[in-house]
Amino acid sequence: MKIILFDGMNLVHRARSGFMKGEDAIVFSFFRSLKPLVEKFQPEKAYFVLEGRPKHRSELLAEYKAQRPTGSDDFWRQANDIREILGNLPIIQIRHPDYECDDVIANLAKHYVQEGHDVIVVSNDSDFIQLYDCLDNNRFKLYNPMKKKYVDRPPHNYLEWKSLRGDGADNIPGIKGVGDKTATKFMNDADLKELCLSKPGNREIFERNKKLIEFHWFEDLTDDLTNAGAEVKYPDVSMSKVYEAFAARKFGSMINQKYWKKFYAAFEAISESR
């Protein structure tokens, strides 16, 4: 079975860069971009994974992701509308209140790969690259929807590489003076890496960053992680309600006969089963 794991808010935020005319522009752009992804991968099961509050990371670093904008009221209105419409498509919505989307996706990916299924994660978040060091690469793939291509596995351990250089997107400072090239140099030379980490304070930064960047692994991966505390919303599939939602928002190009037939067909093959 082929499983697709959508990084939910990553795709919603990406929709802001699309067609921006009208009061429901983000909703329109989101579903226009979702259809080709489903057509491309033809999954048999799909998840839309949402964010929780990463308490354990905030306790390690108070500034963790503190620089990120919260979004306007209108953005969140449209994000909620997207989730409501998704509830009528054969896509499972899931979040853990105490962990990030990344953690949930990593655990779902681990579970399905161990069960012998093929897994595709759709996100432009580079943190998922570390899954190549955790999972069977014949079963797992990471797809960047912005670049429209698969992400290759790097030649070094990605978690350690990123822990050396830090992550500006998440407000995680790296070791002073270590950027992409220097981090790669250290990963290719164990003696140079150890020399760097032996300097005062550097090992502490490195170990802290590993704890911030690495995924949290749940003990029980069964039943859609509900035994680990995940909250799951299973779909009430109704393509007619999706059509009505598009019509109410005057998405004329999405409900004309030619386009709607393709939209309907794209989602028809996804399993509704839990």
Salt bridges, closest charged atoms under 4 A:
ASP24 OD1 - ARG77 NH1 3.10
GLU39 OE2 - LYS35 NZ 3.08
ASP74 OD1 - ARG77 NH2 2.82
ASP81 OD2 - ARG77 NH1 3.31
ASP81 OD2 - ARG249 NH2 3.53
ASP98 OD1 - LYS55 NZ 3.22
GLU100 OE2 - ARG57 NH1 2.87
GLU100 OE1 - LYS65 NZ 2.30
ASP103 OD2 - ARG57 NH1 2.78
ASP118 OD1 - ARG139 NH1 2.96
ASP127 OD1 - LYS162 NZ 2.62
ASP133 OD1 - ARG153 NH2 3.08
GLU160 OE1 - LYS193 NZ 2.38
ASP167 OD2 - LYS162 NZ 3.06
ASP170 OD1 - ARG68 NH2 2.52
ASP180 OD1 - ARG165 NE 2.42
GLU194 OE2 - ARG203 NH2 2.40
GLU231 OE1 - ARG95 NH1 2.88
